[in-house]
Amino acid sequence: MSAAVAASLVVLTLGAAAPTANATTGAAIRITEFAYGGLIATGGDGEYVELTNVGDAPQDLSGWSFSNNAATPGGVPLAGLGTVAPGQSVIITDATAAAFRADWGLKDSVKIVNDGSVTLNKGPNAVHIYDSANAEVDSVSYVSGFFPGKGAAAAVDAAHLGAQSGTTGWTIETAGDGEGSWTSATGSIGSPGASTHGTAKPADVRTTGDGTGGTTTAPTDPNYADIAINEITSDNSDIGYAPLADNDLIELHNTGSHAVSVAGWKQTDSNAGGFASASDFSAGLYVDGVLATSIPAGGYGVFSSGPGLSSGGDAVKIYTPDGILVDELTYLAGQAGVDENVNTDHLYHALAACPDGSDTFLEVLDASFGASNAAACQAGIPPLTGGSEAGAEAPCDTEDAGSAPGTVPADLVAWPGSPSPTTIDPLCAWVTTLSGQDLSGLAFDPNDSGVLYAVKNKSHVYRLVKSADTWIKDTANGWIAGKDIRFPGGTGLPDSEGITVGPDGSLYITTERDNAASGIPLDSILKFDPTSSATTLVATDQWVLTSDLDFTNADANLGFEGVAYVPDSFLVGAGFKTDQGTVYNPASYAGKVAGGLFFGAVEKTGHLRAYALNADHTFVRVADVPTGLAGVMDVSFDADLGRIWAHCDNTCGNATTLLKVAADGHFAVERDYATPTGLPNYNLEGFIVAPLSTAVNGQRQVLWADDGNRFGHSLWSGTIDVELGLSQTATPTPTISGKPAVGGTLTANVGTWDAGVATHYQWTAGATVLGADAPLAVTDPNLVGQTITLTVTGTKTGFAPASTSATVFVTGPKLATHTPIVLGSAQAGKTLVALAVWGPFPVELGYQWLADGKPIQGATSAVLRLGSDQVGKAITVAVTGTKPGYLPATVTSKATKDVKPAPGKGKN
């Protein structure tokens, strides 16, 4: 018989099924199973409620309705379920009937209605069934935690059928249990359409299976080998494929001439379990936007990956139902779409076979799921295969990031700025005929904060200008594509690494070698005129420093990387000393070409070397400065902080050191900063902090240059806090001049602080502020005898405030004093009186009585009544006299004889 006839017979058979043995007289609709959520990926997730007619008469559900905990009759009409025969089970679900049947493998005879927007959740919630008169027929309520999660269903036992007593009597189903529960294609467990309270068994309602919860393996199509993985995406930008909205999509292509059934086929990712970890995807396969279980000849089928595909690298494996590996594809980070750390430009969204069905895969700009890749392949690029992050994803030569952290300095301080710098340069902006996408040293023009120079280590330099939040190539004076550079005479190919701008605006660029003879060290500093309109700049001067490094040919690529010009004015003001321990004196280097020294960064040693460059192209090494870094790739002088920045690339985990002239006159490490947490450990050889004048909202821009690139980008931008809380170097103790007496004036000398420090001072007497930032006239006679404190506070942007102080005692005339006289008898119960007459009158007197030299508590008047506590002790009184304009004075009386006991009392 035909399949259609067979299906009709199934419907007729179910419609005439005998009721259960304990059937209720008449129709009786009861809730026999429910699940708050399923695992279907698209549309509704497959939550469901199973209703079963446990009576002996059919029930027409016209006018009946379903509601959740809103308990509102009419919520979801059930008329679509028609008449429910005795023993028959029907389904309410949030999925489409087709999707639900496909997930559970149900026959068309199982009646299904969609619940629209009236859905369940993990609880607390409820299911309410109302008849055509809006009377409640049955209900079940449940609390949060009753279900272990989505994909679980619960069935009720016979004793609690229709009891409406919460979930008492309800049990979470397991595969193969008494209900005959089975596992759906997406992993849910239940028995929708079959109930022990009805007449339908699992075998009656399922298209496959043995009826006891086990799953029958679908046959493998003989043409399975014609199916190939054709396109995948792990993209994190919701590219979707109607009706699938998932980011993790897989497309299969039938390369053969026959349709191929994929019923029961499975897919997994890089899980080591292979086929054992794979899940059936055939119920969710779409061909031409419609669910299908076969792919026509030359056709394309698309489905959502069962396990999530990692954008950081993963695999896709396709199996037949009996475990044959049909095809597999492994990819690295960013190759199958946008990743959090790679391919951040959102250019390439999928990995596609080019041509369709082939083993050659390209990263494509536009996904083409469900159709041929031919158009998308036109702009595709080969995925890179090296590096821990899969390398760059860009249409220019790229380099991978370092996989090892390098030699990271101890005691690193967290980066004090934005944690996640970003690339700001256009894609593949720095490619030249001599080298691919990369940059090396960076330097601001000290005379124009809107100009930035960047050098490539293959004989090229760029002049960049500020444009909003980024830097673009200068279009003036022949700079549009940057300029080639050459040694004096126009020869050679300088291996240019570092750059700085001299006081006259000239560019000074370091070289490690001549790339025309790259095996020989040629550590030098070249001078160029940036105002030249020529597209090739020829060095006007060269200082060859190789002899000072004592390098061999093996060190040809380990020499000078960065260079920084440091002006004499700073060095002298900071008390800088040479390696000989003498204070640096520019006059001792009369032949030098500039009013400062050039600090070269040596990659091999991690040291800086300070040179005076002479007009005759000789040089004098002035100092060798250890940085504590395993290597130094760039160096710059921060005039705002009076510090030197020394930066190491991934050799040191891209750490950066800040150096200052210490108290001994030599440069020393002040802080070691860790790289920003969100900055990948790339070969970042360039580093520069923007001038303080350009700071915005308390942040200075920081730029890093990659001697390589990250997906076609080499210029990174982040920020650093303006306020770094650095320690000031010169914090002198102030001095006070002037007469410290009434009628006198006190003048503050704050001393010499660091350059750029603003000082403010304040005069105080105790907690009273007397004046600030001006000489203090002493006019208040009450100040006589008090200490006046001068506190000087120095502040400078980037530094913690520092305060120093000095004091002075205010003098005046003395009071005319006499030794106090104690009148009275030294006996307990008697009274002593202090007599003191001081001048000039009036003098305010204060008293403190003492017993054997120790103060008697509360005894602060001129009269003291002796008590038993004073017996046996000698009594004195200290009298203090004060008068405005006079120095206070304290005089103590002579001691009395030891106090006697009161009459009739012995000594205790």
C-alpha positions in Angstrom: 0.0 0.0 0.0 1.1 3.6 -0.5 2.5 5.7 2.4 -0.5 8.0 2.2 -2.9 5.1 2.6 -0.8 3.7 5.4 -0.9 7.0 7.2 -4.7 7.2 6.8 -5.0 3.7 8.3 -2.9 4.8 11.3 -5.3 7.8 11.9 -8.3 5.5 11.6 -6.8 3.0 13.9 -6.0 5.6 16.6 -9.4 7.2 16.2 -11.1 3.9 17.0 -8.8 2.9 19.8 -10.4 1.3 22.9 -10.4 3.3 26.1 -8.1 2.4 29.0 -9.3 -0.2 31.5 -9.9 2.4 34.2 -11.5 4.9 31.9 -13.9 7.5 33.3 -17.4 7.4 32.1 -17.9 10.0 29.5 -15.1 12.2 28.1 -12.3 13.3 30.5 -9.4 15.5 29.3 -6.4 15.4 31.7 -2.9 16.8 31.7 -0.7 13.8 31.6 2.8 15.2 30.7 4.4 18.6 30.4 7.9 20.2 29.9 8.7 23.9 30.4 11.4 24.0 27.8 12.9 21.9 25.0 16.2 22.1 23.1 15.0 23.0 19.6 17.4 25.8 18.4 15.1 28.0 16.4 11.6 29.4 16.8 10.0 28.0 20.0 12.3 25.7 21.9 9.8 22.8 22.1 8.1 23.2 25.5 4.9 21.1 25.6 1.8 20.0 27.4 0.3 16.6 26.7 -3.5 16.2 27.1 -5.0 12.7 27.2 -8.7 11.8 27.0 -8.9 9.2 29.9 -12.7 8.8 29.5 -14.7 6.5 27.3 -16.3 9.1 25.0 -14.7 11.5 22.5 -14.3 15.2 23.4 -14.6 18.1 20.9 -12.1 20.8 22.0 -13.8 23.6 20.2 -14.0 26.6 22.6 -11.5 25.0 24.9 -8.4 26.9 25.9 -4.9 26.7 27.6 -3.3 29.2 29.9 -0.2 29.4 32.0 0.0 31.0 35.5 -2.0 33.9 34.2 -4.9 31.5 34.7 -6.9 33.3 31.9 -9.5 31.3 30.0 -9.3 31.8 26.3 -5.5 32.3 26.3 -4.6 29.6 23.7 -7.5 28.2 21.7 -7.4 24.4 21.5 -9.9 24.1 18.6 -7.1 23.1 16.3 -6.8 19.8 18.1 -10.3 18.9 17.0 -12.0 16.0 18.6 -9.9 13.9 21.0 -10.8 10.2 20.9 -10.9 8.1 24.0 -7.3 7.1 25.0 -5.8 9.6 22.5 -3.0 12.1 23.5 -2.6 15.5 21.9 0.2 18.2 22.2 0.3 21.9 23.0 3.8 23.4 22.2 5.5 26.6 21.4 7.3 25.1 18.4 5.7 24.6 15.0 4.1 21.3 14.5 6.7 20.4 11.8 9.6 21.3 14.0 8.2 19.4 17.0 7.4 16.3 15.0 10.9 16.4 13.4 12.6 16.8 16.8 10.6 13.9 18.4 10.2 11.8 15.3 6.4 11.8 15.6 3.9 10.7 13.0 1.4 13.1 11.4 -1.3 11.3 13.4 -0.2 13.1 16.6 -2.3 16.3 16.9 -0.3 19.4 17.7 -1.3 23.0 18.3 1.0 26.0 18.8 0.6 27.9 22.1 1.6 31.3 20.6 3.0 33.7 23.2 1.4 32.0 26.2 4.5 30.0 27.3 6.0 28.4 30.3 9.3 29.0 32.1 11.4 27.3 34.7 9.0 28.3 37.4 7.1 29.1 39.4 4.4 28.6 36.7 1.3 26.6 35.9 -0.8 24.9 33.3 -4.5 25.5 33.2 -7.0 23.8 30.8 -10.5 25.3 30.4 -13.5 23.9 28.6 -15.9 25.8 26.3 -17.7 27.3 29.3 -14.4 28.6 30.7 -14.6 26.2 33.6 -11.2 24.8 34.7 -10.9 21.1 33.8 -7.4 20.4 35.0 -4.3 22.2 36.2 -0.8 21.6 37.5 1.5 24.1 39.1 5.2 23.8 39.7 8.0 25.7 41.5 11.4 26.8 40.3 13.8 23.9 40.6 11.2 21.2 39.9 12.7 20.7 36.5 16.5 20.1 36.3 16.6 22.2 33.2 15.3 22.5 29.7 14.8 19.2 27.8 13.2 17.5 30.8 9.6 16.4 31.0 7.4 15.2 33.8 4.6 12.6 33.8 1.8 12.0 36.4 1.0 8.7 38.1 -2.5 7.2 38.1 -3.2 8.2 41.7 -2.7 11.9 41.0 -4.3 12.1 37.6 -6.4 15.3 37.6 -5.6 15.8 41.3 -4.5 19.4 40.8 -2.1 19.1 43.8 1.0 20.7 42.4 3.7 18.3 41.3 2.8 15.6 43.9 2.7 12.4 41.9 4.7 13.9 39.0 8.0 12.3 38.0 10.8 13.6 35.8 11.1 11.2 32.9 14.2 9.2 31.8 14.9 7.4 28.6 13.3 3.9 28.7 11.2 4.5 31.8 7.7 3.2 32.4 6.3 5.8 30.1 8.6 4.5 27.3 10.3 7.9 27.1 12.9 8.5 24.4 15.5 11.0 23.5 14.6 13.6 20.8 17.0 14.7 18.1 18.1 17.7 20.1 18.5 15.8 23.3 15.2 16.3 25.2 13.7 13.3 27.0 10.0 12.6 27.2 7.1 10.7 25.6 4.9 13.3 23.9 1.8 11.8 22.2 2.1 8.5 24.1 0.8 8.1 27.7 0.3 5.2 30.0 -3.1 6.8 30.8 -4.1 6.5 27.2 -4.0 3.9 24.5 -1.0 5.1 22.3 2.3 3.5 22.9 5.6 5.1 21.8 5.8 2.7 18.8 2.3 3.9 17.8 3.3 7.6 17.5 7.0 7.5 16.4 8.2 7.2 12.9 11.3 5.2 14.1 12.3 3.5 17.3 11.5 0.2 19.1 8.8 1.7 21.2 10.6 1.4 24.5 12.7 4.5 24.4 15.6 3.1 22.3 16.5 4.7 19.0 16.7 2.7 15.8 19.8 3.6 13.7 18.7 5.1 10.4 20.2 3.5 7.3 23.2 5.1 5.7 22.6 6.5 2.2 24.9 4.7 -0.3 25.9 8.1 -1.8 27.0 9.5 1.6 30.5 10.3 0.2 29.0 12.9 -2.1 28.3 15.2 0.9 31.0 17.7 1.8 31.4 20.4 4.4 31.0 23.6 2.2 30.9 26.5 4.6 31.1 27.2 8.3 31.0 30.2 10.6 31.7 30.7 14.3 31.1 34.5 13.8 30.2 36.6 16.8 28.2 39.1 14.8 24.8 37.4 14.2 25.0 36.9 10.5 22.2 34.3 10.6 20.5 32.3 7.8 16.7 32.4 7.7 15.1 30.8 9.5 18.3 30.1 11.5 19.6 33.0 13.6 22.5 31.1 15.2 26.1 32.3 14.8 27.4 28.7 14.5 26.2 27.5 11.2 27.3 24.6 9.0 26.6 24.1 5.3 26.8 20.8 3.5 26.9 20.5 -0.3 25.9 17.5 -2.3 28.5 17.2 -5.0 26.9 14.1 -6.6 24.1 13.5 -9.1 21.7 11.8 -6.6 19.8 13.1 -3.6 21.4 12.0 -0.3 19.4 11.3 2.8 21.0 12.7 5.9 18.4 11.2 8.3 20.1 10.3 11.6 23.4 12.0 10.6 25.4 13.4 13.4 27.8 16.3 14.0 30.4 17.2 16.6 33.2 19.7 17.1 36.8 19.1 18.2 35.5 17.0 21.1 37.9 14.0 21.6 34.9 11.8 21.9 34.3 11.9 18.1 31.2 10.0 17.0 30.3 9.2 20.6 30.0 12.9 21.4 28.1 13.7 18.1 24.4 14.7 18.0 21.8 14.2 15.4 21.3 17.3 13.3 19.0 15.9 10.6 15.8 17.2 12.3 17.1 20.8 12.0 18.5 20.7 8.5 17.2 23.4 6.0 17.3 23.1 2.3 16.1 26.2 0.4 14.7 27.5 3.7 12.5 24.5 4.4 13.2 21.6 6.9 14.4 18.5 5.0 16.1 15.2 5.7 17.9 14.9 2.4 20.0 17.2 0.2 19.2 17.1 -3.5 21.9 16.7 -6.1 24.0 19.8 -6.3 22.0 21.3 -3.4 23.0 22.8 -0.1 21.8 22.0 3.4 22.3 24.3 6.4 22.0 23.6 10.1 23.1 25.0 13.5 26.0 23.2 15.1 24.9 21.1 18.0 27.9 22.0 20.2 28.9 25.7 20.1 31.8 26.4 17.6 34.6 28.4 19.2 35.6 31.5 17.4 39.1 30.9 18.9 39.5 27.7 16.8 37.6 24.5 16.6 36.6 21.7 14.3 33.5 20.3 12.5 33.0 16.6 12.0 30.1 15.0 10.1 29.1 11.3 10.6 26.6 8.9 9.1 24.2 7.2 11.5 26.5 4.2 11.7 29.6 6.2 12.6 31.3 6.7 9.2 33.3 10.0 9.2 31.9 11.8 6.1 34.0 15.0 6.3 35.8 17.1 8.8 37.2 20.7 8.8 39.6 22.2 11.4 40.1 25.9 11.7 42.1 28.4 13.9 41.2 31.5 15.7 39.4 34.1 13.6 39.4 31.9 10.4 35.7 31.1 10.6 34.6 34.7 11.4 35.0 37.4 13.9 36.7 36.4 17.2 37.0 38.5 20.4 40.8 38.7 19.9 41.4 38.2 16.2 39.8 39.4 12.9 38.5 42.3 14.9 37.7 44.4 11.9 34.7 42.2 11.2 35.8 41.8 7.6 35.7 38.0 7.1 32.6 36.2 8.3 32.8 32.6 7.2 35.2 29.9 5.9 34.0 28.6 2.6 35.0 25.9 0.1 36.3 27.6 -3.1 35.1 26.2 -5.4 32.0 24.5 -3.9 32.7 21.0 -2.6 36.5 21.3 -2.8 39.1 20.9 -0.1 40.4 24.5 -0.6 38.9 26.9 1.9 39.0 30.7 1.9 37.9 33.3 4.4 35.1 35.2 2.8 33.7 38.7 3.4 30.1 37.6 2.9 28.6 34.3 4.0 26.5 32.5 1.4 24.7 29.8 3.4 22.2 27.8 1.4 23.7 28.8 -2.0 26.9 28.5 -4.0 30.1 30.1 -2.6 31.1 31.2 -6.1 30.5 34.9 -5.6 31.8 35.0 -2.1 35.0 33.3 -3.1 35.9 36.1 -5.5 37.1 38.2 -2.5 38.2 35.4 -0.3 41.7 35.1 1.1 43.6 32.0 2.3 43.4 31.5 6.0 46.8 31.7 7.8 47.8 28.5 9.5 50.5 29.6 12.0 50.6 31.1 15.4 48.5 30.7 18.5 46.0 33.2 17.3 46.0 32.1 13.7 47.8 35.1 12.5 46.4 38.1 10.8 43.3 38.1 8.6 44.0 40.7 6.0 44.8 41.0 2.3 48.5 41.8 3.0 51.5 40.0 4.4 51.1 39.5 8.1 52.9 38.1 11.1 51.7 36.1 14.1 51.7 37.2 17.7 54.2 35.7 20.1 53.0 32.7 22.0 55.4 33.0 25.0 55.2 35.8 27.6 58.9 36.4 27.4 61.1 37.5 30.3 58.7 39.7 32.3 60.3 42.0 35.0 59.5 41.3 38.6 57.3 43.7 40.6 55.3 44.9 37.7 52.7 47.6 38.3 49.3 47.3 36.6 49.0 49.5 33.5 47.5 52.9 34.7 45.2 53.5 31.8 42.8 51.9 29.4 43.0 48.1 29.7 42.1 47.4 26.1 44.0 49.4 23.4 42.7 49.2 19.9 44.1 49.4 16.4 43.5 52.8 14.8 45.3 52.5 11.4 43.6 51.7 8.1 43.9 48.1 6.9 47.4 47.3 5.3 48.4 51.0 5.4 52.1 50.5 5.9 53.0 48.1 3.0 56.0 49.2 0.9 57.9 47.6 -2.0 60.6 46.5 0.5 58.5 45.1 3.3 55.0 44.1 4.3 52.7 45.6 6.9 54.7 46.8 9.9 55.9 49.8 11.9 58.7 50.2 14.4 59.8 53.4 16.3 57.5 56.3 17.0 58.3 59.9 17.9 56.3 63.1 18.4 57.5 66.4 17.0 58.3 68.3 20.2 57.4 71.6 18.4 54.1 70.3 17.1 52.0 67.8 19.1 49.9 67.2 16.1 52.7 65.6 14.2 53.9 62.0 14.7 56.7 60.2 12.9 56.8 56.5 12.4 59.6 54.5 11.0 59.7 51.0 9.3 62.7 48.8 9.8 63.0 48.5 6.0 64.2 52.0 5.0 61.0 54.0 5.2 59.6 56.7 7.4 56.1 58.3 7.7 54.9 61.7 8.8 51.5 61.4 10.4 49.1 64.1 11.5 46.3 64.0 14.0 42.8 63.6 12.6 40.0 63.3 15.3 41.0 60.3 17.4 43.4 58.7 14.9 46.6 59.5 13.0 46.7 59.7 9.2 49.4 60.0 6.6 50.4 63.6 5.9 49.5 64.5 2.4 51.8 67.6 2.1 55.3 67.9 0.9 55.6 64.4 -0.7 54.7 62.5 2.5 51.5 60.9 1.3 53.1 57.4 1.0 55.9 58.0 3.4 59.5 58.4 2.2 62.3 56.0 1.6 65.5 56.7 3.5 69.1 56.1 2.5 72.6 56.4 4.0 74.7 59.4 3.1 75.4 59.5 -0.6 72.1 57.8 -1.4 73.5 54.3 -0.8 72.3 51.2 1.0 69.1 50.2 2.7 69.1 51.3 6.3 67.6 48.8 8.7 65.8 51.7 10.4 64.5 50.9 13.9 64.1 54.0 16.1 63.4 57.6 15.6 63.5 60.9 17.5 63.2 64.6 16.6 66.0 66.9 17.5 65.7 70.5 18.7 66.0 71.8 15.1 63.3 69.5 13.8 65.7 67.1 12.2 64.9 63.4 12.3 67.5 61.1 13.9 67.0 57.5 13.0 68.9 54.5 14.4 70.0 51.5 12.2 71.1 48.1 13.2 72.6 47.2 9.8 72.5 47.9 6.1 69.8 45.5 4.8 71.9 45.3 1.6 74.5 43.5 3.8 72.2 42.3 6.6 74.7 40.0 8.2 77.1 42.7 9.3 76.3 45.1 12.3 76.0 48.7 11.4 74.7 50.4 14.5 74.5 54.1 13.7 72.4 57.2 14.0 71.3 59.0 10.8 70.2 62.6 10.5 67.5 63.6 8.0 65.8 66.8 6.9 62.0 66.2 7.1 61.3 69.5 5.2 62.7 68.1 2.0 60.0 67.5 -0.7 61.9 64.5 -2.1 60.3 61.1 -1.9 63.6 59.6 -0.9 65.4 61.2 2.1 69.2 60.9 2.0 71.0 61.2 5.4 72.9 64.4 5.8 75.0 62.9 8.7 75.9 59.5 10.1 77.4 58.6 13.4 78.6 54.9 13.4 78.5 53.6 16.9 79.2 49.9 16.2 82.6 50.0 17.9 81.1 51.0 21.2 78.8 47.9 21.3 81.6 45.4 20.7 79.2 43.3 18.5 80.0 40.4 16.2 78.2 39.5 13.0 76.0 37.3 15.1 74.6 40.4 16.7 73.7 42.2 13.5 70.0 42.3 14.4 70.5 43.0 18.1 71.8 46.5 18.2 70.2 49.9 18.3 66.4 49.8 18.2 65.0 53.1 19.7 66.6 56.5 20.2 65.6 59.5 22.3 66.9 63.1 22.4 67.2 64.5 25.9 68.0 68.2 26.2 70.9 69.5 28.3 68.6 71.8 30.2 66.8 68.8 31.8 70.0 66.9 32.4 71.7 69.7 34.1 68.7 70.7 36.2 68.2 67.1 37.3 71.8 66.8 38.4 72.6 64.1 35.9 76.1 62.5 36.3 78.3 60.7 33.8 79.6 57.2 34.2 82.7 58.7 35.7 80.6 60.1 38.5 81.1 63.7 37.5 78.2 66.1 37.2 77.3 66.4 33.5 78.6 69.7 32.1 77.6 70.4 28.5 80.6 72.7 28.1 82.8 69.6 28.4 81.5 68.4 25.0 82.1 71.4 22.9 82.0 69.6 19.6 78.5 68.1 19.9 75.9 69.0 17.2 72.9 69.5 19.5 72.1 70.9 22.9 71.5 67.5 24.4 72.4 63.8 24.4 71.0 60.9 22.3 70.0 57.9 24.3 70.1 54.7 22.1 68.2 51.6 23.1 70.3 48.4 22.7 68.1 45.3 22.1 70.7 42.7 23.1 71.6 44.2 26.5 68.5 46.0 27.5 70.6 49.1 28.3 70.4 52.7 27.1 73.6 54.4 26.0 73.8 58.2 26.1 76.0 59.8 23.4 77.2 63.2 22.6 77.2 63.3 18.8 80.0 65.5 17.4 80.0 67.7 14.3 82.9 65.7 12.9 80.8 62.5 13.2 82.7 61.2 16.1 80.9 60.5 19.4 81.5 60.3 23.1 79.6 57.8 25.3 78.5 59.7 28.4 76.5 57.1 30.3 75.4 53.5 30.2 71.9 53.0 31.7 70.6 49.6 32.7 66.8 49.4 32.4 66.2 46.0 34.0 64.5 44.8 30.8 65.8 41.8 28.8 65.8 44.1 25.7 64.8 47.6 24.8 63.0 48.3 21.5 62.0 51.9 21.9 62.9 54.8 24.2 61.5 58.3 24.5 61.9 61.3 26.7 58.8 62.6 28.5 59.5 66.3 29.0 56.3 66.7 31.0 57.3 64.1 33.6 61.1 64.6 33.3 61.4 60.9 32.8 62.6 58.4 30.2 60.2 55.6 28.9 61.9 52.4 27.9 59.8 49.8 26.2 60.4 46.1 25.4 58.3 44.0 23.0 57.1 40.5 23.5 60.6 39.6 24.6 59.5 41.0 27.9 55.7 40.6 27.6 55.6 44.2 26.3 56.5 45.7 29.6 57.5 49.4 29.9 59.9 50.9 32.3 59.9 54.5 33.6 63.4 55.9 34.5 64.3 59.0 36.5 67.5 60.7 37.5 67.9 59.4 41.1 69.4 61.2 44.0 72.9 59.9 43.1 72.7 61.6 39.7 72.3 58.4 37.7 69.3 57.2 35.8 67.4 54.5 37.7 64.2 52.5 37.3 61.3 54.2 39.0 58.5 51.8 37.9 58.0 48.8 35.7 54.5 48.8 34.1 52.8 45.7 32.9 51.2 45.8 29.4 47.5 46.6 29.3 45.6 43.4 30.0 43.7 43.6 26.7 46.8 44.3 24.5 48.0 41.1 22.8 51.6 40.1 23.2 52.6 41.1 19.7 56.0 42.3 18.5 55.3 45.9 19.6 58.6 47.6 19.0 57.3 51.2 19.0 56.0 53.1 22.0 55.3 56.8 22.7 53.2 58.8 25.2 51.5 61.9 23.8 52.4 65.3 25.3 50.5 66.4 28.4 49.0 69.3 26.4 46.9 66.9 24.4 45.4 65.1 27.4 41.6 64.7 27.5 39.6 63.9 30.6 42.7 63.1 32.6 44.1 60.7 30.0 47.1 60.9 27.7 47.1 58.9 24.5 49.6 56.1 24.2 50.6 54.6 20.9 52.3 51.2 20.2 53.7 50.2 16.8 53.8 46.5 15.8 56.8 45.3 13.9 54.4 42.9 12.1 50.7 43.4 12.3 47.5 42.1 13.7 45.1 41.4 10.9 46.5 44.2 8.7 46.9 46.7 11.5 50.1 47.9 13.2 49.3 51.1 15.1 47.6 50.6 18.5 46.1 53.4 20.6 45.3 53.4 24.3 45.6 55.8 27.2 47.5 56.3 30.4 46.4 58.3 33.4 47.7 61.8 33.6 48.1 61.4 37.4 50.6 58.6 38.0 51.4 59.5 41.6 55.2 59.6 40.9 57.5 60.7 43.6 59.1 64.2 43.3 62.8 64.3 43.5 63.7 67.7 44.9 61.7 68.4 48.0 63.8 70.9 50.0 63.1 72.0 53.6 62.0 75.6 53.6 63.6 78.4 55.7 62.0 81.3 57.5 63.6 84.7 57.7 62.4 87.8 59.7 61.9 88.7 63.4 59.6 86.2 65.1 58.0 88.7 67.4 55.0 91.0 67.5 55.6 93.7 65.0 57.9 91.5 62.9 57.3 90.0 59.5 58.2 86.4 58.6 59.2 85.5 55.0 59.2 82.1 53.4 62.0 80.7 51.3 60.5 77.5 49.7 63.7 76.3 48.2 64.4 74.8 44.7 61.9 72.1 43.7 61.9 70.0 40.5 61.2 71.8 37.3 57.6 72.3 36.6 56.6 72.0 40.3 54.1 74.6 41.6 54.6 75.5 45.2 52.2 76.9 47.7 52.8 77.5 51.4 50.8 78.2 54.5 51.5 79.7 58.0 49.8 78.0 60.9 49.9 78.2 64.7 48.4 74.9 66.0 45.2 74.4 64.0 44.8 78.1 63.2 45.7 79.2 59.7 47.5 82.6 59.8 48.1 83.2 56.1 49.2 81.6 52.8 51.5 82.3 49.9 52.7 85.7 51.3 54.9 87.0 54.1 53.3 86.9 57.5 53.1 90.0 59.6 53.1 89.1 63.3 50.6 91.4 64.9 48.6 89.3 67.3 50.1 89.5 70.8 48.5 86.1 71.5 51.1 84.5 69.2 53.9 85.3 71.7 55.1 82.0 73.1 53.6 80.0 70.3 55.3 78.0 67.5 54.5 79.1 63.9 54.8 76.4 61.2 55.5 77.1 57.6 54.3 74.2 55.4 55.3 74.2 51.7 53.4 71.8 49.3 54.7 71.1 45.8 52.4 69.8 43.1 53.1 68.7 39.5 50.9 66.9 37.1 51.7 63.2 37.2 53.2 63.4 40.6 52.0 62.9 44.1 51.9 66.1 46.2 54.9 66.6 48.5 55.1 68.7 51.6 58.0 70.0 53.8 57.9 72.3 56.8 59.9 74.6 59.1 59.0 76.2 62.4 59.8 79.4 64.4 59.1 80.3 68.0 57.5 83.7 68.6 59.4 85.6 71.3 58.4 88.6 73.6 59.0 90.2 77.0 59.0 88.1 80.1 56.6 88.4 83.0 57.8 89.6 86.5 57.4 86.4 88.5 57.9 85.4 92.1 58.0 82.0 93.8 54.4 81.2 95.0 53.9 81.0 98.7 51.7 78.2 100.2 49.7 79.3 103.3 48.0 76.9 105.7 48.7 73.7 107.7 49.9 70.5 106.0 47.3 68.3 107.7 44.4 66.3 106.3 41.2 68.2 106.6 43.0 71.5 106.5 43.1 74.0 103.6 46.1 75.3 101.7 46.1 78.6 99.8 48.5 79.6 97.0 49.7 83.2 97.0 51.3 84.6 93.8 51.5 88.3 92.8 53.0 88.8 89.3 53.3 91.7 86.9 52.8 93.7 85.1 49.3 93.7 86.3 47.0 92.1 85.3 48.4 88.6 84.8 46.1 85.6 84.4 47.2 82.8 86.7 46.6 79.1 86.6 47.2 76.6 89.3 48.2 72.9 89.5 48.7 71.3 93.0 51.1 68.4 93.2 51.7 65.7 95.9 55.3 64.5 95.9 55.7 66.0 92.4 52.7 64.3 90.9 49.6 66.3 89.8 46.6 66.0 92.1 43.6 65.4 89.8 41.1 68.3 89.8 43.3 70.5 92.0 43.6 73.5 89.7 42.4 76.5 91.8 44.3 78.7 94.3 42.8 76.7 97.2 43.4 73.0 98.1 41.6 71.1 100.8 43.9 68.2 101.9 42.5 64.7 102.2 43.7 61.4 103.4 45.2 60.6 99.9 47.8 63.3 100.5 48.8 62.1 104.0 52.6 61.5 104.1 53.3 63.5 101.0 54.9 66.9 100.4 52.6 69.4 98.6 53.7 72.0 96.0 51.8 74.3 93.6 52.8 75.2 90.0 51.6 78.6 89.0 51.4 79.5 85.3 51.0 83.1 84.3 49.9 84.4 80.9 49.4 87.8 79.4 49.0 88.8 75.8 52.3 90.0 74.3 54.4 88.3 77.0 56.0 85.0 77.2 54.1 82.6 79.4 55.9 81.5 82.6 55.5 78.7 85.1 57.0 78.8 88.7 56.6 76.1 91.3 56.4 76.8 95.1 58.6 75.3 97.8 57.3 72.0 99.2 55.4 71.8 102.4 56.2 69.3 105.1 54.6 65.9 104.7 50.9 66.1 105.3 49.8 64.8 108.7 46.8 62.7 109.4 43.7 64.5 110.7 43.5 64.7 114.5 42.7 61.4 116.1 43.6 59.3 113.0 46.7 57.4 112.3 48.6 57.1 109.1 47.2 54.4 106.8 
